[in-house]
């Protein structure tokens, strides 16, 4: 996820007086509300000298429980997932809007972002190299959570007459909670929808727009560059909104087509850069892995020792891959399939790519590059002066081997932010439809509101609004996982039937029958 309890950087350009006054006024209204709300959502659990949000334990516990309940599906379902992504068991006549691969990239575009780049740097400054080990473990556990919630997202989705799909928690939570009564079920699902909608407009939109402008302005000369002039942020915001509109007005099919090209491309550039840094320092790789494992169980100078570094790793991973929040199941529910659990196998690759692959490569690059700012960042944390800017640590690490890479990183961050923005526009739309009904007029109204705040995000930074949005998103974790627990038997039944059909070859037969029927029709 591209935001995770992070304060956005102020737009680099100096705001005129009346804009600053608006920003300050709105922040002052939200500040007391945000403080109370955040204290409730992120109520801490204290172990020794370490305090961490209870929501992190809630997310990690779910990953552990689901892993055992489904018999380590991350391992035994790995090859099945690869086959499904490749389209081996798919048929053109399957209901839905996008392919398995497009559904995966659409969901990944909402999770892969600043959290993977800046979050890793921050985690290592806070917990040392050992935090990486616990991030990877949390990512592996999160695969089981994604499997569960995304299976449900497809299982209870609604395919409309025009072929469009509405799915995710908005469909399976009312079914999970109906044993509590109609009103509690609607109330809990409504709370989830409001939280997703608020975050989609603020954290998933304004924050991304703000960071995109700030990063591009930074590499083009800052306040003295051509984007440092008065009005540049507004013009940039309008252009960005127009680019977003060109994608989101086409719906999930357009979003899927865009992200299926954008996400692999920008991911490949970033991974290649990581590999370049790693291979340029190949002799340091064994020592880097050694520091990760040693630091995980025997951290030096870390407050809280072993428990402290474990909590840091788990917390950053949980805030990065969104496993348990239910948001990704909205994108996955649009997949073309007749078998809901097939998308559960695909969804497992989200945390694998997001946390296990990208975060590990980032961590290795930071460790073996040995950038001075990394040790300085750890010293800053141990001195009690707060955490350093994670993206700077990552950028400096790459710059030790690739002096020109900070510019490439700025472009990558901008593309990550853009892909996150368009994906969260879709999540927000589904929440809007749940709350206000589904119609063309309602959809246009939402998209106009969303695009308006894209422009606002480049001009203004409502810090307290974004803090409130971050807290709102994690309300989803409590509601969503409770619903998933209640529907675990349904998922297990789907899983057993699918794996049995795969073993017997029945899945292959269904695909061939569809191809033969299509060939007969053409003849």
C-alpha positions in Angstrom: 0.0 0.0 0.0 1.3 3.4 -0.8 0.4 5.1 2.4 0.7 3.6 5.9 0.5 5.9 8.8 2.7 8.3 6.9 2.5 12.1 6.8 2.7 13.4 3.3 5.4 15.9 2.4 4.2 19.4 1.9 4.1 20.5 -1.7 7.5 22.0 -2.4 6.0 25.1 -3.9 5.1 27.8 -1.3 1.4 28.2 -0.9 -0.3 31.6 -1.2 -1.9 32.9 1.9 -5.5 32.0 1.2 -4.6 28.4 0.3 -2.5 28.0 3.5 -5.4 29.4 5.5 -7.9 26.9 4.0 -5.5 24.1 4.7 -4.9 25.2 8.3 -8.6 25.6 9.0 -9.5 22.2 7.8 -6.6 20.6 9.7 -7.7 22.3 12.9 -11.2 21.0 12.5 -10.0 17.4 11.9 -7.2 17.3 14.5 -9.2 16.5 17.6 -11.4 14.1 15.7 -8.4 12.4 14.2 -6.6 12.1 17.6 -9.6 10.4 19.2 -10.3 8.1 16.2 -6.7 7.1 15.8 -6.4 6.3 19.5 -9.4 3.9 19.2 -8.3 2.3 15.9 -4.6 2.0 16.8 -5.1 1.1 20.5 -1.7 -0.2 21.5 -0.6 -3.5 23.0 2.5 -3.3 25.2 5.1 -6.1 25.4 7.9 -5.1 27.7 9.2 -1.7 26.4 7.5 -2.1 23.0 4.1 -0.8 22.1 2.4 -1.6 18.8 -1.1 -1.2 17.3 -3.5 -4.1 18.2 -4.6 -4.1 14.5 -1.2 -5.5 13.6 -1.7 -8.5 15.9 -5.2 -8.9 14.4 -3.8 -9.0 10.9 -0.9 -11.3 11.7 -3.0 -13.7 13.8 -5.4 -14.1 10.8 -2.5 -15.0 8.6 -1.3 -17.7 11.1 -4.8 -19.1 11.6 -5.6 -19.2 7.9 -2.3 -20.8 7.0 -2.9 -23.8 9.3 -6.7 -24.0 8.5 -6.0 -24.3 4.7 -3.0 -26.6 5.2 -0.3 -24.3 4.2 -2.0 -23.4 0.9 0.9 -21.0 0.1 3.1 -24.0 -0.6 0.8 -26.6 -2.0 -1.2 -24.1 -4.1 1.8 -22.3 -5.6 1.9 -24.2 -8.9 -1.9 -24.1 -9.2 -1.8 -20.3 -8.9 0.9 -20.1 -11.6 -1.3 -22.2 -13.9 -4.3 -20.1 -13.3 -2.4 -16.8 -13.9 -1.2 -18.3 -17.2 -4.9 -18.9 -18.2 -4.5 -22.7 -18.3 -8.0 -23.4 -16.7 -9.7 -20.3 -18.2 -12.4 -20.1 -20.9 -13.4 -17.1 -23.0 -17.0 -17.6 -22.0 -16.3 -17.3 -18.2 -18.3 -14.5 -16.6 -16.4 -11.4 -15.5 -14.6 -8.4 -16.9 -10.8 -9.0 -16.7 -8.3 -11.9 -17.0 -6.7 -13.5 -14.0 -3.4 -11.7 -14.8 -5.2 -8.3 -15.2 -7.0 -8.8 -11.9 -3.7 -9.5 -10.2 -1.9 -6.4 -11.7 -5.0 -4.2 -10.9 -4.8 -5.3 -7.2 -1.0 -5.1 -7.2 -1.2 -1.5 -8.5 -3.0 -0.6 -5.3 -0.5 -2.3 -2.9 2.9 -1.9 -4.6 4.1 1.6 -4.0 5.7 4.0 -1.6 5.3 1.5 1.2 7.6 -0.9 -0.5 10.3 1.7 -1.2 10.1 4.1 1.7 8.6 1.6 4.1 11.5 -0.8 3.8 14.0 2.0 4.5 12.0 3.2 7.5 11.6 -0.4 8.8 15.3 -1.0 8.7 16.2 2.3 10.3 13.7 1.4 13.1 14.5 -2.3 13.5 17.8 -2.8 11.7 18.4 -5.4 8.9 16.6 -8.1 11.0 13.2 -6.3 10.3 13.5 -7.7 6.8 13.2 -11.3 8.0 9.9 -10.6 9.8 8.6 -8.6 6.9 9.1 -11.6 4.7 7.5 -13.9 7.2 4.5 -11.6 7.5 4.2 -11.5 3.7 4.2 -15.3 3.5 1.4 -15.5 6.1 -0.5 -12.7 4.3 -0.7 -15.0 1.2 -3.2 -17.2 3.1 -5.3 -14.2 4.1 -5.4 -12.9 0.5 -6.4 -16.4 -0.6 -9.4 -16.4 1.8 -10.8 -12.9 1.2 -10.4 -12.9 -2.5 -12.1 -16.3 -2.9 -15.0 -14.8 -1.0 -14.9 -11.7 -3.2 -15.6 -13.8 -6.3 -17.9 -16.3 -4.6 -20.5 -13.7 -3.6 -20.0 -11.2 -6.4 -22.9 -9.9 -8.6 -22.5 -9.9 -12.4 -24.8 -7.2 -13.8 -26.7 -7.5 -17.1 -24.2 -5.3 -18.8 -21.4 -7.7 -17.8 -19.9 -5.4 -15.1 -19.2 -6.8 -11.7 -19.7 -5.7 -8.1 -17.9 -7.9 -5.6 -15.6 -7.9 -2.6 -16.6 -7.2 1.1 -19.7 -5.3 0.0 -21.2 -8.6 -1.1 -19.7 -11.2 1.3 -19.9 -9.3 4.6 -23.7 -9.0 4.6 -23.9 -12.8 4.2 -21.3 -13.4 6.9 -23.1 -11.1 9.4 -26.7 -12.0 8.6 -26.7 -14.4 11.6 -26.4 -11.3 13.7 -29.6 -9.8 12.2 -30.3 -7.6 9.2 -29.6 -4.2 10.8 -26.2 -5.2 12.4 -25.2 -6.8 9.0 -26.0 -3.6 7.1 -24.4 -1.4 9.8 -21.1 -3.3 9.8 -20.9 -3.4 6.0 -21.8 0.3 5.9 -19.0 1.1 8.2 -16.6 -0.8 6.0 -17.9 1.0 2.9 -17.6 4.5 4.4 -14.0 3.7 5.5 -13.0 2.5 2.0 -14.7 5.5 0.4 -13.0 8.0 2.7 -9.6 6.5 2.2 -10.1 6.2 -1.6 -10.7 9.9 -1.9 -8.2 11.1 0.6 -5.3 8.6 1.1 -5.7 6.8 -2.2 -6.1 9.9 -4.2 -5.0 13.2 -2.6 -1.9 11.7 -1.0 -0.8 10.1 -4.3 -1.4 13.2 -6.3 0.5 15.3 -3.7 3.5 12.9 -3.7 3.5 12.6 -7.5 3.8 16.4 -7.8 6.4 16.7 -5.0 8.6 14.0 -6.5 8.6 15.3 -10.0 9.1 18.9 -8.8 12.0 17.7 -6.6 14.0 16.2 -9.6 13.2 19.2 -11.8 14.9 21.8 -9.6 12.6 22.1 -6.7 11.3 25.7 -6.0 13.8 27.0 -8.5 12.7 24.7 -11.3 10.0 25.1 -13.9 7.5 23.5 -11.5 8.4 25.8 -8.7 6.4 28.8 -10.0 3.0 29.9 -8.7 0.2 28.0 -10.3 2.4 25.0 -11.3 0.8 22.7 -8.8 -2.7 23.6 -10.1 -1.8 23.0 -13.7 -0.1 19.8 -12.8 -3.1 18.6 -10.9 -5.4 19.3 -13.8 -3.2 17.4 -16.2 -2.9 14.5 -13.8 -6.7 14.5 -13.3 -7.1 14.4 -17.1 -4.8 11.4 -17.3 -6.6 9.6 -14.5 -10.0 10.4 -16.2 -8.7 8.8 -19.4 -8.2 5.5 -17.5 -11.0 5.4 -15.0 -13.9 6.5 -17.3 -13.4 3.1 -19.0 -14.1 1.2 -15.8 -12.2 -1.9 -14.5 -11.6 -3.1 -18.0 -9.6 0.1 -18.8 -7.9 0.0 -15.4 -7.0 -3.7 -15.9 -5.6 -3.0 -19.4 -3.5 -0.1 -18.1 -2.2 -1.8 -14.9 -1.4 -5.0 -16.8 1.2 -3.0 -18.7 2.2 -0.4 -16.2 2.7 -2.6 -13.1 5.0 -5.2 -14.7 6.9 -2.5 -16.5 7.7 -0.3 -13.5 8.2 -3.4 -11.3 10.7 -4.7 -13.8 12.6 -1.4 -13.9 12.8 -1.3 -10.1 13.7 -5.0 -9.7 16.4 -4.7 -12.4 17.9 -1.7 -10.5 17.9 -3.8 -7.3 19.6 -6.7 -9.1 22.2 -4.3 -10.6 23.1 -3.0 -7.1 23.1 -6.6 -5.7 25.3 -8.0 -8.5 27.6 -5.0 -8.4 28.3 -5.9 -4.7 27.9 -9.7 -5.1 30.7 -10.5 -2.6 28.7 -8.6 0.1 25.4 -10.6 -0.4 26.3 -13.5 2.0 27.1 -11.0 4.7 23.9 -9.1 4.0 21.8 -12.2 4.4 23.8 -13.0 7.5 22.9 -9.6 9.0 19.2 -10.1 8.2 19.1 -13.4 10.0 21.3 -12.4 12.9 19.5 -9.1 13.3 16.1 -10.9 13.4 16.9 -13.0 16.5 19.8 -11.1 18.1 19.4 -7.4 17.2 22.0 -5.0 18.5 20.9 -1.7 20.1 17.2 -2.3 19.2 14.7 -1.1 21.8 12.8 -4.2 23.0 15.4 -6.6 21.4 14.0 -9.6 19.6 10.4 -8.7 20.2 11.0 -5.1 19.1 12.5 -5.9 15.7 9.8 -8.6 15.1 7.0 -6.0 15.7 8.7 -3.5 13.4 8.9 -6.0 10.6 5.3 -7.3 11.0 3.9 -3.8 11.3 5.6 -2.5 8.1 4.6 -5.7 6.1 1.0 -5.5 7.3 0.7 -1.9 6.3 2.3 -2.6 3.0 0.4 -5.5 1.4 -3.1 -4.9 2.7 -3.7 -8.5 3.5 -6.8 -8.7 5.6 -8.2 -5.2 4.8 -10.5 -6.6 2.0 -9.6 -3.9 -0.5 -7.8 -6.1 -3.0 -10.8 -8.5 -3.2 -12.7 -5.7 -4.9 -10.4 -5.8 -7.9 -10.1 -9.6 -7.9 -13.8 -10.0 -7.9 -14.0 -8.7 -11.5 -12.0 -11.7 -12.8 -13.4 -13.9 -15.6 -14.0 -17.2 -13.9 -16.7 -19.8 -13.0 -14.7 -21.1 -10.0 -14.3 -18.5 -7.2 -11.4 -20.2 -5.5 -9.3 -20.0 -8.7 -8.8 -16.3 -8.0 -7.8 -17.1 -4.4 -4.8 -18.9 -5.8 -4.0 -15.9 -7.9 -4.3 -13.4 -5.1 -1.7 -15.3 -3.1 0.9 -13.8 -5.4 0.2 -10.3 -4.2 2.0 -10.5 -0.9 4.6 -12.7 -2.5 5.5 -10.0 -5.1 4.7 -7.0 -2.9 6.4 -8.0 0.4 8.6 -11.0 -0.1 10.1 -10.1 -3.5 10.2 -6.3 -3.8 10.8 -5.6 -0.1 13.6 -8.2 0.2 15.4 -6.8 -2.9 15.1 -3.3 -1.5 16.5 -4.4 1.8 19.4 -6.2 0.3 20.2 -3.2 -1.9 20.2 -0.9 1.1 22.4 -3.2 3.2 25.1 -4.1 0.7 25.3 -0.7 -0.8 26.3 0.6 2.7 25.1 4.1 2.1 26.2 6.5 4.9 22.6 7.7 5.4 21.5 4.2 6.4 23.8 4.0 9.5 23.0 7.7 10.2 19.3 6.8 10.1 19.7 4.0 12.6 21.8 6.3 14.8 19.0 8.9 14.6 16.4 6.4 15.7 18.5 5.1 18.6 19.1 8.7 19.7 15.4 9.2 20.0 15.2 11.8 17.2 12.5 9.9 15.2 12.6 7.9 12.0 14.3 9.3 8.9 12.7 9.6 5.5 12.6 6.0 4.2 12.6 6.9 0.5 15.8 9.0 1.0 17.6 5.9 2.6 16.6 3.8 -0.4 17.5 6.5 -2.9 20.9 7.0 -1.3 21.6 3.3 -1.4 21.0 3.0 -5.1 22.9 6.2 -5.7 26.1 4.6 -4.3 26.1 2.3 -7.4 23.9 4.1 -9.8 24.4 7.9 -9.4 21.6 8.7 -11.8 19.1 6.4 -10.1 17.4 8.9 -7.9 15.8 10.4 -11.0 14.6 7.0 -12.1 13.3 6.4 -8.6 11.3 9.6 -8.8 9.7 8.4 -12.0 9.0 5.0 -10.5 7.5 6.5 -7.4 5.3 8.7 -9.6 4.2 5.7 -11.7 3.5 3.7 -8.5 1.5 6.6 -7.1 -0.5 6.9 -10.4 -1.3 3.2 -10.5 -2.4 3.3 -6.9 -4.6 6.3 -7.6 -6.5 4.7 -10.4 -7.0 1.4 -8.5 -8.3 3.2 -5.5 -10.7 5.1 -7.7 -12.3 1.7 -8.5 -12.4 0.6 -4.8 -14.0 3.9 -3.9 -16.6 3.6 -6.7 -17.8 0.2 -5.3 -18.1 1.7 -1.9 -20.1 4.7 -3.4 -22.4 2.3 -5.2 -23.1 0.4 -2.0 -23.9 3.6 -0.1 -25.8 5.5 -2.8 -26.9 3.0 -5.3 -25.7 1.9 -8.8 -26.7 4.1 -11.7 -24.8 6.0 -14.5 -25.6 9.3 -12.9 -24.3 8.1 -9.6 -21.1 6.8 -11.1 -20.4 10.0 -13.0 -21.0 12.0 -9.8 -18.5 9.9 -7.9 -15.8 10.2 -10.6 -16.2 14.0 -10.8 -15.7 14.2 -7.0 -12.7 11.9 -7.2 -11.1 13.9 -10.0 -11.8 17.1 -8.2 -9.8 15.9 -5.2 -7.0 14.7 -7.5 -6.5 18.4 -8.4 -6.9 19.5 -4.7 -4.3 16.9 -3.6 -1.6 18.6 -5.7 -2.4 22.0 -4.3 -3.2 21.3 -0.7 -2.1 18.8 1.9 -4.7 18.2 4.6 -2.4 16.4 7.0 -5.1 15.6 9.6 -7.6 14.5 6.9 -5.0 12.0 5.6 -4.2 10.8 9.1 -7.9 10.2 9.6 -8.1 8.3 6.3 -5.2 6.0 7.3 -7.0 5.2 10.5 -10.3 4.7 8.6 -8.7 2.1 6.3 -7.7 -0.1 9.2 -11.2 -0.1 10.5 -11.8 -2.3 7.5 -9.4 -4.9 8.9 -11.5 -5.5 12.0 -14.8 -5.7 10.1 -13.4 -7.7 7.1 -11.5 -10.4 9.0 -14.4 -11.0 11.3 -16.6 -11.7 8.2 -13.9 -13.9 6.7 -13.7 -16.0 9.9 -17.4 -16.7 9.8 -17.2 -17.9 6.2 -14.1 -20.1 6.5 -16.0 -23.4 5.9 -17.3 -22.0 2.6 -13.8 -21.3 1.4 -12.5 -24.7 2.5 -15.3 -26.5 0.6 -14.5 -24.5 -2.6 -10.8 -25.2 -2.2 -11.2 -29.0 -1.8 -13.6 -29.3 -4.8 -11.3 -27.2 -7.0 -8.1 -29.2 -6.1 -10.0 -32.5 -6.6 -11.2 -31.4 -10.0 -7.7 -30.2 -10.9 -6.2 -33.6 -9.9 -8.8 -35.5 -11.9 -8.3 -33.3 -15.0 -11.9 -31.9 -14.9 -10.6 -28.4 -15.1 -8.8 -29.1 -18.3 -11.9 -30.7 -19.8 -14.1 -27.7 -19.1 -11.6 -25.4 -20.8 -11.4 -27.7 -23.9 -15.2 -27.9 -24.1 -15.4 -24.1 -24.2 -12.8 -24.0 -27.0 -14.6 -26.7 -29.0 -18.0 -24.9 -28.6 -16.4 -21.7 -29.9 -14.8 -23.5 -32.8 -18.1 -25.1 -33.7 -19.9 -21.7 -33.6 -17.4 -20.2 -36.0 -17.8 -23.2 -38.4 
